Amino acid sequence: MNLAHDLSALEETVKRCHSLVPAVEAAGRALAERVKAGGKVLTCGNGGSAADSMHFAEEMTGRYRRNRKALPALALCADGSALTCIANDWSYEDVFSRQVEAFGQKGDVLIVFSTSGKSPNILKAIGVAKSRNMLIIGALGKDGGPAKGQCDHAIVVPSEDTSRIQEIHGWLIHSWLECVEELAVGKE
């Protein structure tokens, strides 16, 4: 165990992420525009990325920094009954896409969290969101995988280390929430 090494590795990843700030802000502005216009946000991810997905959605419906009205967001990985039904009756590849089909509409946003950008269930969800003219934002890692080219805004954390990628995804979540609260909600 070398915690000092892990902290140094995180610091190096953060340094490499400074170049992402304009793209992160552009994604945040696009997200805020959709929320301000009445769009809802659907999120999804697998494993630790599912936790990131739920974190984003709960901050939207609850609060981030401001006491404000609840904002419409739904983590597609949070309903165990839906996930197991779809996985059992259809396939695990369909667990998110079926829900995007049910809930997603033109003007909405899909945010995918994936450290690899290549999970079949994430790619299928993106495909359905595209067919519905939804804004697609990807919080990705490694080389971004196939998801990178399918997102309207793809933020690829420049790291091969899943832990570092997920730590930066936490920063993305908070950055985008800041944009939403400042640009879509304003002062209430």
Residue pairs with C-beta under 8 A, 6 or more apart in sequence:
6 163
9 161
9 164
10 164
10 167
13 157
13 158
13 159
13 161
13 164
13 167
13 168
14 168
16 158
16 159
17 157
17 158
17 168
17 171
20 155
20 157
20 158
23 153
23 155
24 155
24 172
24 175
24 176
25 175
25 179
26 153
27 137
27 153
27 155
27 176
28 175
28 176
28 178
28 179
28 180
28 183
29 179
29 183
30 135
30 137
30 152
30 153
31 41
31 109
31 111
31 135
31 137
31 176
31 179
31 180
32 179
32 180
32 182
32 183
32 184
33 183
33 184
34 41
34 107
34 108
34 109
34 135
35 41
35 71
35 72
35 109
35 180
35 184
36 183
36 184
36 185
37 107
38 107
39 72
39 105
39 107
39 108
39 109
39 135
40 72
40 73
40 74
40 103
40 105
40 108
40 109
41 56
41 57
41 60
41 71
41 72
41 73
41 74
41 108
41 109
41 110
41 111
42 73
42 74
42 76
42 99
42 100
42 103
42 104
42 108
42 109
42 110
42 111
42 129
42 134
43 53
43 54
43 56
43 57
43 73
43 74
43 75
43 76
43 77
43 110
43 111
43 112
43 113
44 50
44 53
44 75
44 76
44 77
44 96
44 99
44 110
44 111
44 112
44 113
44 121
44 122
44 125
45 51
45 52
45 53
45 77
45 112
45 113
45 114
45 122
46 77
46 114
46 119
46 121
46 122
48 115
48 162
48 166
49 113
49 114
49 115
49 139
49 166
49 169
50 75
50 77
50 113
52 113
52 139
52 166
52 169
52 170
52 173
53 75
53 76
53 77
53 78
53 111
53 113
54 75
54 77
54 78
55 170
55 173
56 73
56 75
56 111
56 113
56 173
56 176
56 177
57 73
57 74
57 75
57 78
58 75
59 173
59 177
60 70
60 71
60 72
60 73
60 177
60 180
61 70
61 71
61 72
61 73
62 70
64 174
64 177
64 178
64 180
64 181
65 177
65 178
65 181
66 181
66 185
66 188
67 188
68 181
68 185
68 188
69 185
69 188
71 180
71 184
71 185
74 103
76 82
76 95
76 96
76 99
76 100
76 103
76 125
77 83
77 95
77 96
79 99
82 95
82 99
83 95
86 94
86 95
86 98
86 99
87 94
87 95
90 98
92 120
92 121
93 120
93 121
93 124
94 121
94 124
95 121
96 121
96 122
96 124
96 125
97 121
97 124
97 125
97 127
97 128
99 125
100 110
100 125
100 128
100 129
100 132
100 134
101 128
104 110
104 128
104 129
104 132
104 134
105 132
105 134
106 132
106 133
106 134
107 133
107 134
108 129
108 132
108 134
108 135
109 134
109 135
109 136
109 137
110 125
110 126
110 129
110 134
110 135
110 136
110 137
111 136
111 137
111 138
111 139
111 176
112 122
112 125
112 126
112 136
112 137
112 138
112 139
112 140
112 147
112 151
113 139
113 169
114 122
114 138
114 139
114 140
114 141
114 145
114 147
115 140
115 141
115 142
115 162
115 165
115 166
115 169
116 140
116 141
116 142
116 145
117 138
117 140
117 141
117 142
117 143
117 144
117 145
117 146
117 147
117 148
117 154
117 156
118 145
118 146
118 147
122 147
123 146
123 147
123 150
126 136
126 138
126 147
126 150
126 151
127 150
129 136
130 136
130 150
135 152
135 153
136 150
136 151
136 152
136 153
137 151
137 152
137 153
137 154
137 155
137 176
138 144
138 147
138 148
138 150
138 151
138 153
138 154
138 155
138 156
139 155
139 157
139 169
139 172
139 173
140 147
140 148
140 151
140 154
140 155
140 156
140 157
141 156
141 157
141 159
141 160
141 162
141 165
141 168
141 169
142 156
142 159
142 160
142 165
143 156
144 154
144 156
147 154
148 154
148 156
155 172
157 164
157 165
157 168
157 169
159 165
159 168
